[in-house]
């Protein structure tokens, strides 16, 4: 929300191309920021703190570059640098009051930054806020820039700051799943396809499969991050570099790389870098893919833990809170549930990002504000969801080994192992008999005399059924 200043005569008059307006005297923002607040009361939220820091890093790098090429007085450069460093350190966040969803391709965000930095730099040089004759928001802070290269670059830098936290949590989840796969390696359970009994599998194998898909998600995210390191600073309005000094254009990205500590590179084609936002579609799609993987795992955990008496009951999820206000003792799978809800939200955000990217016209995409709003939310909810999933669910899962074994032994699915020994047709008859009479497969086989007990023990070895080649070796021996 906007910062409120009160008191009589506590305003200054600022003007822009639209007209004049009262601005709170102690505010570091200015008239263009106030107009944005009036026009865009959309979410009731503020732009992301890391995005504010990214804007300050860009403005600092631009001031350094403009001074290097002889376009900016050293004293102004130093004042701007100090102001930017203060913002990077977390000061003046209350002065960034524009809504994250806004028209104008992010001009309001850019001008909010320009005005706060200009007023703080003016103050550092001994002037008063609003005296833009000392440090001007456009002529000095925005020198050699446009909203159209500043805002997408700030979006990329912010995303590069947020993603490593998500990847760190993904690595923790991966490690926890690997640990569980080892812990559950000897737990035999019934595998299921299309929600029907299939053939035996080890619980550890299922968890190893979960770890494998998470490992792919990690690699996909790391790969997608590389495209975010290509920025269009120096492009100014539409990629032609108008109003930017050629030497500035060559130096701005290397200087920005130093300021941010990131291996940033300038777009080879600045027109392309300004027109297109496909890199955000790519990273959002990658995050969505990860969210889908997580929700699938969460669904499996809810099924395997269902019951506990009348469902599968193969695993126990750690109890985290009462599950009902009316049913005593009920405990719900709340952590997998919230993971799926995060996934649903990320999928919706990805659709918004996709449509916003598609809707760009000609030399600029005007919809980057909503892209960033949704992208940052997706990354942060993914990160937070991963943390609770690992710590409050995965690490505390236990197996009901006896229940798993019981379901395997009483399943018709193990009849598949008989096919190499008695043929598919005979095995199908036995399966139908077992379903009709409720008798165990083992008893039906022994009664039929198709296999003796010793051979049947060998064929119905459930551990052997979970390893490739073992059952076919039995056939060869037969």
C-alpha positions as CSV (number, residue, x, y, z in Angstrom):
1,X,0.0,0.0,0.0
2,X,1.1,3.6,-0.5
3,X,2.9,5.4,2.2
4,X,0.6,8.1,3.8
5,X,1.9,11.5,4.8
6,X,-0.2,13.9,6.8
7,X,-0.1,17.4,8.1
8,X,-0.9,20.9,6.8
9,X,1.3,22.3,4.1
10,X,3.0,19.0,3.9
11,X,3.0,18.8,0.1
12,X,5.1,19.9,-2.8
13,X,3.9,20.5,-6.3
14,X,5.4,18.4,-9.1
15,X,4.6,18.5,-12.8
16,X,4.7,16.1,-15.7
17,X,3.4,16.1,-19.3
18,X,-0.1,15.5,-17.9
19,X,-0.1,18.4,-15.5
20,X,0.7,19.4,-11.9
21,X,0.0,17.4,-8.8
22,X,0.5,17.6,-5.0
23,X,3.1,15.1,-3.8
24,X,3.7,14.5,-0.1
25,X,6.6,16.6,0.8
26,X,8.6,13.9,2.6
27,X,8.0,11.3,-0.2
28,X,10.9,10.1,-2.3
29,X,8.5,9.1,-5.1
30,X,7.1,11.7,-7.4
31,X,4.2,12.7,-9.6
32,X,4.4,9.9,-12.1
33,X,4.4,7.3,-9.3
34,X,1.3,8.9,-7.8
35,X,-0.5,8.8,-11.1
36,X,0.2,5.1,-11.3
37,X,-1.2,4.6,-7.8
38,X,-4.4,6.3,-8.9
39,X,-4.7,4.4,-12.1
40,X,-3.7,0.9,-11.0
41,X,-5.3,-0.1,-7.8
42,X,-5.4,-3.8,-8.9
43,X,-4.0,-6.3,-6.5
44,X,-3.5,-4.2,-3.3
45,X,0.1,-5.5,-3.3
46,X,3.5,-4.0,-4.0
47,X,6.1,-5.0,-6.5
48,X,8.5,-7.7,-5.3
49,X,11.3,-6.6,-3.0
50,X,13.9,-8.4,-5.1
51,X,12.5,-6.7,-8.2
52,X,13.1,-3.3,-6.5
53,X,16.7,-4.3,-5.7
54,X,17.2,-5.4,-9.3
55,X,16.0,-2.1,-10.5
56,X,18.4,-0.3,-8.2
57,X,21.3,-2.6,-9.5
58,X,20.4,-1.6,-13.1
59,X,20.3,2.1,-12.3
60,X,23.6,1.8,-10.5
61,X,25.3,0.1,-13.4
62,X,23.9,2.7,-15.8
63,X,25.2,5.6,-13.7
64,X,28.7,3.9,-13.6
65,X,28.6,3.4,-17.3
66,X,27.4,6.9,-18.2
67,X,30.2,8.4,-16.0
68,X,32.8,6.1,-17.6
69,X,31.9,7.3,-21.1
70,X,31.9,11.0,-20.0
71,X,28.1,11.6,-20.1
72,X,27.5,12.0,-16.4
73,X,29.1,14.3,-13.8
74,X,31.1,12.2,-11.2
75,X,29.3,13.8,-8.3
76,X,25.9,12.9,-9.7
77,X,27.1,9.4,-10.4
78,X,28.3,9.0,-6.9
79,X,25.0,10.2,-5.4
80,X,23.0,7.9,-7.6
81,X,25.3,5.0,-6.7
82,X,24.8,5.7,-2.9
83,X,21.1,5.9,-3.3
84,X,21.0,2.7,-5.3
85,X,23.2,0.9,-2.7
86,X,20.8,2.0,0.0
87,X,17.8,0.5,-1.9
88,X,19.8,-2.7,-2.6
89,X,20.4,-2.9,1.2
90,X,16.6,-2.8,1.8
91,X,16.0,0.9,2.5
92,X,13.1,2.9,1.0
93,X,11.0,-0.1,0.1
94,X,8.0,1.7,1.4
95,X,8.5,4.3,-1.3
96,X,7.9,1.8,-4.1
97,X,4.1,2.0,-4.1
98,X,3.0,1.0,-7.6
99,X,0.8,-2.1,-8.1
100,X,2.6,-5.0,-9.7
101,X,-0.1,-5.3,-12.3
102,X,-0.2,-2.1,-14.3
103,X,-0.6,-0.7,-17.8
104,X,2.3,0.9,-19.7
105,X,4.7,-2.1,-20.0
106,X,6.2,-1.3,-16.6
107,X,6.8,2.5,-17.1
108,X,5.3,3.2,-13.7
109,X,7.7,0.7,-12.0
110,X,10.6,2.3,-13.8
111,X,9.6,5.8,-13.0
112,X,8.9,4.9,-9.4
113,X,12.5,3.8,-9.3
114,X,13.8,6.8,-11.1
115,X,12.0,9.2,-8.8
116,X,13.0,7.6,-5.6
117,X,16.7,7.4,-6.7
118,X,16.7,11.0,-8.0
119,X,15.2,12.4,-4.8
120,X,17.5,10.5,-2.6
121,X,20.5,11.5,-4.7
122,X,19.4,15.1,-4.6
123,X,19.2,14.9,-0.8
124,X,22.7,13.4,-0.7
125,X,24.0,16.3,-2.7
126,X,22.4,18.8,-0.3
127,X,19.2,19.6,-2.2
128,X,15.5,19.1,-1.3
129,X,13.2,16.4,-2.6
130,X,11.4,17.5,-5.7
131,X,14.3,19.7,-6.9
132,X,15.0,17.8,-10.1
133,X,17.5,20.5,-11.3
134,X,20.1,18.7,-9.2
135,X,19.4,15.1,-10.2
136,X,16.6,14.4,-12.6
137,X,14.6,11.1,-12.8
138,X,14.7,11.0,-16.6
139,X,17.8,13.0,-17.6
140,X,20.1,11.4,-15.1
141,X,18.8,8.3,-13.4
142,X,17.2,7.0,-16.7
143,X,20.0,8.2,-18.9
144,X,20.6,5.9,-21.8
145,X,17.7,3.7,-20.9
146,X,14.1,3.0,-21.6
147,X,11.4,1.1,-19.6
148,X,11.7,-1.3,-22.5
149,X,15.1,-2.5,-21.6
150,X,15.1,-1.8,-17.9
151,X,12.0,-3.7,-16.9
152,X,12.6,-7.0,-18.8
153,X,16.2,-7.0,-17.5
154,X,15.0,-6.4,-14.0
155,X,12.6,-9.3,-14.4
156,X,15.3,-11.6,-15.6
157,X,17.7,-10.6,-12.8
158,X,15.0,-11.1,-10.2
159,X,14.1,-14.5,-11.6
160,X,17.7,-15.5,-11.5
161,X,17.8,-14.5,-7.8
162,X,14.7,-16.5,-6.8
163,X,15.3,-19.7,-8.7
164,X,18.4,-21.0,-6.9
165,X,16.3,-21.1,-3.7
166,X,13.8,-23.4,-5.4
167,X,16.5,-25.5,-6.9
168,X,18.1,-25.8,-3.4
169,X,14.8,-27.1,-2.0
170,X,14.4,-29.5,-5.0
171,X,17.8,-31.0,-4.2
172,X,16.8,-31.5,-0.6
173,X,13.6,-33.3,-1.8
174,X,15.6,-35.4,-4.2
175,X,18.0,-36.5,-1.4
176,X,15.1,-37.3,0.9
177,X,13.4,-39.4,-1.8
178,X,16.7,-41.3,-2.4
179,X,17.0,-42.0,1.3
180,X,13.5,-43.3,1.4
181,X,14.1,-45.5,-1.7
182,X,16.9,-47.1,0.2
183,X,15.0,-47.5,3.4
184,X,12.0,-49.1,1.6
185,X,14.1,-51.3,-0.8
186,X,12.9,-54.6,0.7
187,X,9.2,-53.6,1.1
188,X,7.3,-55.6,-1.5
189,X,3.9,-54.1,-2.5
190,X,1.4,-54.3,-5.3
191,X,2.1,-52.2,-8.4
192,X,-1.0,-50.8,-10.0
193,X,-1.8,-49.6,-13.5
194,X,-5.0,-47.7,-14.3
195,X,-5.8,-48.0,-10.6
196,X,-6.0,-51.8,-11.0
197,X,-3.7,-54.5,-9.6
198,X,-0.7,-55.1,-11.8
199,X,2.4,-56.9,-10.7
200,X,4.6,-56.6,-7.5
201,X,7.1,-53.7,-7.1
202,X,9.3,-52.7,-4.2
203,X,8.2,-49.5,-2.4
204,X,11.8,-48.4,-2.7
205,X,11.6,-48.6,-6.5
206,X,8.6,-46.3,-6.5
207,X,10.5,-43.7,-4.4
208,X,13.5,-44.1,-6.6
209,X,11.3,-43.2,-9.6
210,X,10.1,-40.1,-7.7
211,X,13.7,-39.1,-7.1
212,X,14.5,-39.6,-10.8
213,X,11.8,-37.2,-12.0
214,X,12.9,-34.6,-9.5
215,X,16.4,-34.9,-10.7
216,X,15.2,-34.1,-14.2
217,X,13.3,-31.1,-12.9
218,X,16.5,-29.8,-11.4
219,X,18.3,-30.2,-14.6
220,X,15.5,-28.5,-16.6
221,X,15.4,-25.5,-14.3
222,X,19.2,-25.1,-14.4
223,X,19.2,-25.3,-18.2
224,X,16.3,-22.8,-18.5
225,X,18.1,-20.3,-16.3
226,X,20.7,-19.8,-18.9
227,X,18.4,-18.0,-21.3
228,X,17.6,-15.5,-18.6
229,X,21.2,-14.3,-18.5
230,X,20.8,-12.7,-21.9
231,X,19.5,-9.1,-21.4
232,X,18.6,-6.3,-23.7
233,X,20.2,-3.4,-21.9
234,X,21.4,-0.8,-24.4
235,X,18.3,-1.5,-26.6
236,X,16.4,1.6,-25.2
237,X,12.9,2.0,-26.7
238,X,12.7,-0.7,-29.4
239,X,16.1,-2.3,-29.8
240,X,17.7,0.4,-32.0
241,X,19.6,2.0,-29.1
242,X,18.2,5.5,-29.7
243,X,19.5,8.1,-27.2
244,X,22.2,5.7,-26.0
245,X,25.8,6.4,-26.6
246,X,27.6,3.6,-28.6
247,X,30.3,3.2,-26.0
248,X,27.6,3.1,-23.2
249,X,25.9,0.3,-25.2
250,X,29.0,-1.7,-25.3
251,X,29.8,-1.3,-21.6
252,X,26.4,-1.4,-19.9
253,X,26.0,-5.2,-19.7
254,X,29.5,-6.0,-18.5
255,X,29.1,-3.3,-15.8
256,X,25.7,-4.7,-14.8
257,X,27.3,-8.2,-14.6
258,X,29.8,-6.8,-12.1
259,X,27.1,-5.1,-10.1
260,X,24.9,-8.2,-9.9
261,X,27.6,-10.8,-9.8
262,X,25.8,-12.6,-12.6
263,X,27.2,-13.8,-15.9
264,X,25.0,-11.6,-18.0
265,X,25.4,-11.2,-21.7
266,X,23.9,-8.7,-24.1
267,X,21.3,-9.9,-26.7
268,X,23.0,-10.4,-30.1
269,X,19.9,-8.9,-31.6
270,X,18.5,-6.1,-29.4
271,X,15.3,-5.7,-31.4
272,X,14.6,-9.4,-30.8
273,X,15.6,-9.0,-27.2
274,X,13.0,-6.2,-26.8
275,X,10.2,-7.7,-28.8
276,X,10.2,-11.2,-27.4
277,X,9.7,-12.7,-23.9
278,X,9.8,-16.3,-24.8
279,X,12.5,-17.0,-22.1
280,X,9.8,-16.3,-19.5
281,X,7.5,-18.7,-21.2
282,X,10.3,-21.3,-21.1
283,X,11.1,-20.9,-17.5
284,X,7.4,-20.8,-16.5
285,X,6.8,-23.9,-18.5
286,X,9.7,-25.6,-16.7
287,X,8.3,-24.6,-13.3
288,X,4.9,-25.9,-14.4
289,X,6.5,-29.2,-15.4
290,X,8.1,-29.5,-12.0
291,X,4.8,-28.6,-10.3
292,X,3.0,-31.4,-12.3
293,X,5.7,-33.9,-11.2
294,X,5.2,-32.9,-7.5
295,X,1.5,-33.1,-7.7
296,X,1.7,-36.6,-9.2
297,X,3.9,-37.7,-6.4
298,X,1.5,-36.1,-3.9
299,X,-1.4,-38.0,-5.5
300,X,0.4,-41.3,-5.1
301,X,1.2,-40.6,-1.5
302,X,-2.4,-39.8,-0.7
303,X,-3.5,-43.1,-2.4
304,X,-0.9,-45.3,-0.7
305,X,-1.7,-43.8,2.7
306,X,-5.5,-43.9,2.2
307,X,-7.6,-45.5,4.9
308,X,-6.0,-46.1,7.2
309,X,-8.3,-49.2,7.7
310,X,-10.4,-49.2,4.6
311,X,-8.0,-47.9,1.9
312,X,-4.6,-49.1,0.7
313,X,-2.9,-48.3,4.0
314,X,0.5,-49.2,2.6
315,X,2.4,-46.2,4.0
316,X,1.9,-43.8,6.9
317,X,2.2,-40.1,6.4
318,X,3.4,-38.1,9.4
319,X,0.3,-36.7,11.3
320,X,0.5,-33.0,11.2
321,X,-2.9,-31.7,12.4
322,X,-6.4,-32.8,13.2
323,X,-8.3,-33.7,10.1
324,X,-11.8,-32.8,11.1
325,X,-13.8,-30.6,13.3
326,X,-16.5,-33.3,13.6
327,X,-14.8,-36.7,13.2
328,X,-12.5,-37.5,16.2
329,X,-9.1,-39.0,15.4
330,X,-9.3,-38.3,11.7
331,X,-5.9,-37.2,10.2
332,X,-5.8,-35.9,6.6
333,X,-2.9,-35.8,4.1
334,X,-2.7,-32.0,4.4
335,X,0.9,-31.7,3.1
336,X,0.3,-33.6,-0.2
337,X,-2.9,-31.7,-0.5
338,X,-1.2,-28.3,-0.3
339,X,1.4,-29.4,-2.8
340,X,-1.3,-30.2,-5.3
341,X,-2.9,-26.9,-4.7
342,X,0.4,-25.1,-5.4
343,X,0.6,-27.0,-8.6
344,X,-2.9,-26.0,-9.7
345,X,-1.9,-22.3,-9.0
346,X,1.3,-22.6,-10.9
347,X,-0.4,-24.2,-13.9
348,X,-2.9,-21.2,-13.9
349,X,0.0,-18.8,-13.6
350,X,1.7,-20.5,-16.6
351,X,-1.4,-20.0,-18.7
352,X,-1.5,-16.3,-17.8
353,X,2.2,-16.0,-18.7
354,X,1.7,-17.8,-22.0
355,X,-1.2,-15.6,-23.0
356,X,0.6,-12.4,-22.0
357,X,3.7,-13.4,-24.0
358,X,1.5,-14.3,-27.0
359,X,-0.3,-10.9,-26.8
360,X,2.8,-8.8,-27.5
361,X,2.7,-6.7,-30.7
362,X,5.4,-5.5,-33.0
363,X,8.4,-4.0,-31.1
364,X,7.3,-4.5,-27.5
365,X,5.4,-6.7,-25.2
366,X,3.3,-4.5,-23.0
367,X,2.3,-7.2,-20.6
368,X,5.5,-7.9,-18.7
369,X,4.1,-6.7,-15.4
370,X,1.6,-9.5,-15.2
371,X,4.2,-12.0,-16.4
372,X,6.5,-11.1,-13.5
373,X,3.7,-11.0,-11.0
374,X,2.7,-14.5,-11.8
375,X,6.2,-15.8,-12.4
376,X,7.5,-14.6,-9.1
377,X,4.5,-16.1,-7.3
378,X,5.1,-19.4,-9.0
379,X,8.7,-19.5,-8.0
380,X,8.1,-18.6,-4.4
381,X,5.1,-20.9,-3.8
382,X,7.1,-23.7,-5.4
383,X,10.0,-23.0,-3.1
384,X,7.8,-22.8,0.1
385,X,5.8,-25.9,-1.0
386,X,9.0,-27.9,-1.5
387,X,10.3,-27.1,1.9
388,X,7.1,-28.3,3.7
389,X,6.8,-31.3,1.4
390,X,10.3,-32.5,2.3
391,X,10.3,-31.6,6.0
392,X,6.7,-32.2,7.0
393,X,5.9,-35.2,4.8
394,X,8.6,-37.1,2.9
395,X,11.1,-37.4,5.7
396,X,8.5,-38.8,8.1
397,X,6.9,-41.5,5.9
398,X,6.9,-45.0,7.2
399,X,5.9,-48.3,5.5
400,X,3.3,-50.8,6.6
401,X,5.4,-53.8,5.4
402,X,3.0,-56.5,6.5
403,X,0.0,-54.8,4.9
404,X,1.9,-54.5,1.7
405,X,2.9,-58.2,1.7
406,X,-0.7,-59.2,2.5
407,X,-2.1,-57.2,-0.5
408,X,0.5,-58.8,-2.8
409,X,-0.2,-62.3,-1.7
410,X,-3.9,-61.9,-2.0
411,X,-3.8,-60.1,-5.3
412,X,-4.6,-61.7,-8.7
413,X,-1.8,-59.6,-10.2
414,X,0.9,-62.2,-9.3
415,X,-0.7,-64.6,-11.8
416,X,1.3,-62.7,-14.5
417,X,4.4,-64.5,-13.2
418,X,2.8,-67.8,-14.2
419,X,2.5,-67.0,-17.9
420,X,5.9,-68.3,-18.9
421,X,5.2,-71.6,-17.1
422,X,1.6,-72.4,-17.8
423,X,0.7,-70.0,-20.6
424,X,-1.4,-66.9,-20.8
425,X,-4.7,-68.7,-21.4
426,X,-4.4,-71.0,-18.4
427,X,-3.2,-68.1,-16.3
428,X,-6.2,-66.1,-17.3
429,X,-8.5,-68.9,-16.2
430,X,-6.9,-69.1,-12.8
431,X,-7.2,-65.3,-12.4
432,X,-10.9,-65.4,-13.2
433,X,-11.4,-68.3,-10.7
434,X,-9.5,-66.4,-8.0
435,X,-11.6,-63.3,-8.5
436,X,-14.8,-65.4,-8.4
437,X,-14.0,-67.6,-5.4
438,X,-11.7,-65.2,-3.5
439,X,-9.2,-68.0,-3.1
440,X,-5.5,-67.1,-3.2
441,X,-3.7,-67.9,-6.5
442,X,-1.3,-70.2,-4.8
443,X,-4.0,-72.5,-3.5
444,X,-5.7,-72.7,-6.9
445,X,-2.5,-73.7,-8.6
446,X,-1.7,-76.4,-6.1
447,X,-5.2,-77.8,-6.4
448,X,-4.9,-77.9,-10.2
449,X,-1.6,-79.7,-10.1
450,X,-0.2,-77.4,-12.8
451,X,3.0,-76.8,-10.7
452,X,4.4,-78.5,-7.7
453,X,5.0,-76.6,-4.5
454,X,8.7,-76.3,-4.9
455,X,8.3,-74.8,-8.4
456,X,5.5,-72.6,-7.3
457,X,7.6,-71.2,-4.5
458,X,10.2,-70.3,-7.1
459,X,7.8,-68.8,-9.5
460,X,5.8,-66.8,-6.9
461,X,8.9,-65.3,-5.3
462,X,7.7,-61.7,-5.1
463,X,11.1,-60.3,-4.7
464,X,12.2,-62.0,-7.9
465,X,9.2,-60.5,-9.7
466,X,10.6,-57.0,-9.0
467,X,13.9,-57.5,-10.9
468,X,14.2,-57.8,-14.7
469,X,15.2,-61.2,-16.1
470,X,14.7,-63.3,-13.0
471,X,11.3,-64.7,-13.9
472,X,12.4,-65.4,-17.5
473,X,15.4,-67.3,-16.1
474,X,12.9,-69.5,-14.3
475,X,11.2,-70.2,-17.6
476,X,14.5,-71.1,-19.3
477,X,15.2,-73.5,-16.4
478,X,11.8,-75.0,-16.7
